[in-house]
Amino acid sequence: MIQGGLRIIKKQFKQSQKGKPLLSIITVVFNSEDLIEKTILSVKSQTYDNIEYIIIDGNSNDHTIDIIKKYNDFIDFWLSEPDKGLYDAMNKGIEKANGDYFWFLNSGDLIFSQNTVEEIFKNFTNADIYYGETMMIDIKGNDIGIRRLKTPEKLNWKSLQKGMVICHQAIIVKSSVASNYNLIYRYSADFDWVLCALKRSTNIINANQIIARYLQEGLSRNNILNSLNERFTIMVKNYGIIPTILNHFIISIKFFYFLLRNRRF
């Protein structure tokens, strides 16, 4: 239906099932007609049957909306309207989500396999956060390799002193510990968001598997210097100036070593 210029589809309200939490998967998209269908199908193919799927479009003017409409029967909620950027759109997704957990997969990102969510929640323990490893992919969907910063065996808020050691697309956060994205940050609000969620969490579970395929063409990557400057500011705020400077020497050495060895970052 159309309300005030917004194109909105809303299905019946979903809720938790016994032993099966409701997972809200949120996709933010803008002018992505070549990629959005792959992401939708990745969610649609999951064997786990308690998923709420939300798409927030930034008023695309290509065929993105036509593709979204194609899956009206599957998508629980979608809207298309101008926004103030990626993180503003993500906040809109949080506002509309009903899930016990939030998982952000933007256009072009994929869930690793059809049974990934089923495996994550197989022995459900009501954890605050579930996380896993990330496979990097190119624009054609080909696997490039595991993400440069390997996910730690045990993750907590202090882990991010070493950088973004967990990919934003490979962390599933309980709604009760999730906040809105801080729009002060234009390029690294995801780093701040993950850090805040980790600080609020006491039970953090490593899924011990690859859970996401991440398209290495993102806002932070395309604005790498601005992103790193914002991350530095966030790290100083949370860890202090001296530890942040010292850790950046180590981060820089590891970065250039990986770049020389693998020709990617």
C-alpha positions in Angstrom: 0.0 0.0 0.0 1.1 3.6 -0.3 1.1 6.0 2.6 2.4 9.6 2.3 4.5 8.6 -0.6 6.0 5.6 1.2 5.7 2.2 -0.5 5.1 -0.2 2.3 4.4 -3.9 2.7 3.6 -5.3 6.1 2.6 -8.9 6.8 1.3 -10.5 9.9 3.2 -9.9 13.1 5.7 -12.6 13.9 6.9 -13.6 17.4 9.3 -16.0 19.1 8.5 -19.7 19.1 9.6 -22.2 21.8 13.3 -22.6 21.5 13.3 -20.5 18.3 13.9 -16.8 18.7 12.6 -14.4 16.1 15.5 -13.1 14.0 15.0 -9.8 12.3 17.3 -9.6 9.2 17.6 -6.0 8.0 18.8 -5.1 4.5 19.6 -1.5 3.6 19.8 -0.7 -0.1 20.0 2.1 -2.6 20.2 1.7 -6.4 21.4 -1.9 -6.3 19.4 -3.7 -9.0 22.4 -6.0 -9.8 22.8 -7.2 -6.2 19.6 -6.9 -4.1 18.0 -10.1 -5.5 21.0 -12.2 -4.4 20.7 -11.0 -0.9 16.9 -11.5 -0.8 17.3 -15.1 -2.0 20.1 -15.7 0.5 17.6 -14.9 3.3 14.7 -16.7 1.6 16.6 -19.9 1.2 17.3 -20.3 5.0 16.0 -23.6 6.6 15.3 -21.7 9.8 11.6 -20.8 9.8 11.4 -17.9 12.3 12.9 -15.0 10.4 11.4 -11.5 9.9 12.9 -9.8 6.8 13.0 -6.1 6.5 14.3 -4.0 3.6 14.9 -0.2 3.9 15.5 1.4 0.5 16.8 5.0 0.1 14.4 6.0 -2.7 16.1 4.1 -5.5 15.5 5.3 -9.0 16.7 2.1 -10.8 14.9 -1.3 -10.9 15.7 -2.1 -7.2 12.0 -1.5 -6.1 10.7 -3.7 -8.9 12.9 -6.5 -7.6 11.8 -5.9 -4.0 8.1 -6.0 -5.1 8.8 -9.4 -6.8 9.2 -10.8 -3.3 6.3 -9.1 -1.5 5.0 -12.5 -0.3 8.3 -13.1 1.5 9.4 -9.7 2.8 7.7 -8.8 6.1 8.2 -5.1 5.8 9.8 -2.7 3.3 9.8 1.0 2.6 11.4 3.3 0.1 12.0 6.9 1.0 14.9 9.4 1.1 17.2 9.0 4.1 20.2 10.7 5.7 22.6 8.0 4.8 23.4 4.3 5.5 23.1 4.5 9.3 19.9 6.5 9.3 18.4 3.8 7.1 19.7 1.1 9.6 18.0 3.0 12.4 14.7 2.9 10.4 15.2 -0.9 10.2 15.7 -1.2 14.0 12.5 0.9 14.5 10.4 -1.5 12.4 12.0 -4.7 13.7 10.1 -7.0 16.1 12.8 -9.6 16.5 14.6 -10.9 19.5 17.8 -10.5 17.5 19.0 -8.2 14.8 21.2 -9.1 11.9 22.3 -6.5 9.3 22.9 -7.8 5.7 23.2 -5.0 3.2 22.6 -5.4 -0.5 25.3 -7.7 -2.0 26.0 -9.4 1.3 24.9 -13.1 1.7 24.3 -15.6 4.4 27.0 -18.2 4.1 24.8 -21.3 3.6 21.2 -22.3 3.6 21.4 -23.8 7.1 23.5 -21.1 8.7 20.8 -19.6 11.0 19.6 -23.1 11.9 23.1 -24.1 13.0 23.5 -20.9 15.0 20.3 -21.3 17.0 20.4 -25.1 17.1 21.3 -25.2 20.8 19.7 -21.9 21.7 21.1 -20.4 24.9 19.5 -17.0 24.9 22.9 -15.3 24.4 23.3 -11.6 24.0 25.4 -11.9 20.9 26.2 -14.7 18.4 29.1 -14.1 16.0 31.1 -15.9 13.4 33.7 -15.7 10.7 33.3 -13.9 7.3 34.1 -14.9 3.8 34.9 -11.9 1.5 33.4 -12.0 -2.0 33.8 -9.9 -5.1 31.1 -8.1 -7.1 30.3 -11.3 -9.0 29.8 -13.3 -5.7 33.1 -15.2 -6.0 34.9 -16.1 -2.8 38.1 -14.1 -2.3 39.2 -15.4 1.1 38.6 -15.1 4.8 38.5 -11.6 6.1 41.9 -10.1 7.0 41.1 -9.6 10.7 40.5 -13.0 12.0 37.6 -13.3 14.4 38.8 -13.9 18.0 37.9 -17.2 19.7 36.5 -15.2 22.6 35.0 -11.8 21.8 34.3 -8.9 24.2 34.3 -5.1 24.0 38.1 -5.0 24.7 38.7 -7.1 21.6 38.0 -4.0 19.4 41.2 -2.3 20.7 42.8 -4.3 17.9 40.5 -2.9 15.3 37.2 -4.2 13.8 38.0 -7.8 14.5 34.4 -8.8 13.9 32.7 -8.0 10.6 29.4 -6.1 11.1 27.7 -8.6 8.8 28.8 -11.5 11.0 27.4 -10.5 14.4 23.8 -11.2 15.5 22.8 -8.9 18.4 20.0 -9.3 20.9 17.5 -6.5 20.6 17.8 -5.7 24.3 21.5 -4.9 24.1 21.3 -3.1 20.7 21.1 0.6 20.4 20.5 3.0 17.5 23.4 3.9 15.3 25.1 7.1 16.3 24.7 9.5 13.4 27.6 11.6 14.6 29.7 9.1 12.7 29.2 9.0 9.0 31.6 6.1 8.1 32.2 4.1 11.3 28.9 4.1 13.2 28.9 0.3 12.8 32.2 0.1 14.8 30.6 2.2 17.5 27.4 0.2 17.4 29.1 -3.2 17.8 31.3 -1.8 20.6 28.3 -0.5 22.5 26.5 -3.8 22.1 29.5 -5.8 23.3 29.8 -3.5 26.4 26.2 -4.3 27.3 26.6 -8.1 26.8 27.5 -10.8 29.3 26.9 -13.9 27.2 28.7 -13.8 23.9 28.7 -17.0 21.8 31.2 -17.9 19.0 29.3 -19.9 16.3 32.6 -21.4 15.2 31.7 -21.2 11.6 31.6 -18.9 8.6 28.2 -17.2 8.8 28.4 -14.4 6.2 29.7 -13.6 2.8 30.6 -9.9 2.8 30.9 -7.8 -0.4 34.1 -5.9 -0.1 32.6 -2.7 -1.6 31.2 -0.8 1.3 30.9 2.8 2.6 33.9 2.4 5.0 36.1 0.8 2.4 35.4 3.5 -0.2 36.1 6.2 2.4 38.9 4.4 4.2 40.8 7.4 5.6 37.6 9.1 6.9 36.5 5.7 8.4 39.9 5.2 10.1 39.8 8.7 11.6 36.4 8.0 13.0 37.4 4.7 14.4 40.4 6.3 16.0 38.1 8.8 17.7 35.8 6.0 18.9 38.7 4.0 20.2 40.2 6.9 22.2 36.8 7.6 23.7 36.5 3.9 24.9 40.1 2.9 25.5 42.1 6.1 26.1 44.7 7.9 23.9 47.9 6.0 24.8 46.5 2.5 24.4 44.9 3.5 21.1 48.1 4.9 19.7 50.1 1.9 20.8 47.6 -0.5 19.3 47.6 1.4 16.0 51.3 0.7 15.5 50.5 -3.0 15.8 47.4 -2.6 13.6 49.4 -0.8 10.9 52.2 -3.4 10.8 49.7 -6.2 10.4 47.7 -4.3 7.8 50.7 -3.7 5.5 52.0 -7.2 6.0 48.7 -8.6 4.9 48.4 -6.1 2.0 51.9 -7.1 0.7 51.2 -10.8 1.0 47.6 -11.0 -0.3 47.2 -7.9 -2.4 43.9 -7.1 -0.8 42.6 -5.7 2.5 
